[in-house]
Amino acid sequence: MRKSLVVGNWKMNGSLASNKALVKSLIATVGVDSAVDVSICVPAIYIAQVSSLLTNQAISYGAQDVSIHEEGAYTGEISVGMLSDLGCSHVIVGHSERRQYHNENSELVARKALVAQQAGLTPIICVGETQEQRQSGNTLTVIQEQVAAITSLLSEQDLKAAVIAYEPVWAIGTGLTATPEQAQEVHQFIREQLGSAGGSTRVLYGGSVKADTAVALFLQPDIDGALVGGAALDATEFSAIISAAG
Ligand code: PGA
């Protein structure tokens, strides 16, 4: 039985004051016995702040990217050890914005997932096709290539503990959401690609998820929760998405 997971991806948003208000509102709605695992992935500079706000709370927290290097002369980078040091449980790797704006390829993404797991962090590994790739009928080929990079590097045990997020690039921040059937088709395919680990790995959907679209998505058998961007910045909306997953 896979427990539902809802993750907020704050992207490059927030301030000390707005973070505090948002986290306090979330704490008020997410009880310690929540039927849903909830995590927020915040800008690295605010990890220490959310760490102190979330002491003894059910909501876990993490980062949006990580270096493959352990330490040393990598200006601007942040290591898995540093994330662990601040109590992070999760880290997003391979978000399409990293793939697009920072030229991250599937092999690098898989290496990030591996170093994260070696440090005891849960990687949330993002995969997804562009609009052009979907329109040309290449969705499953693209997903297969992205997932193959992960399965070639991670052990079965690591794959079971990892989280995959299917985020069609055309649905991110656009207000367009994959239909539940479109998402289910890809989620099922991802699970098949994971082989014997597939039944255990949590596979989240991401891309303009809102409370009103979440319900039908979460009814699909292979959708275990959501990676939420814009709506994660609104406590009421994010809480409603969490409720829908419960
Ligand atoms: P969105 O972002 O919910 O704003 O579309 C999702 C994501 O990029 O993780």
Residues whose N, C-alpha, C, O or C-beta is under 5 A from the ligand:
A	BS01	PGA	N9 A171 I172 G173 T174 G206 G207 S208 V209 L227 V228 G229 G230 A231
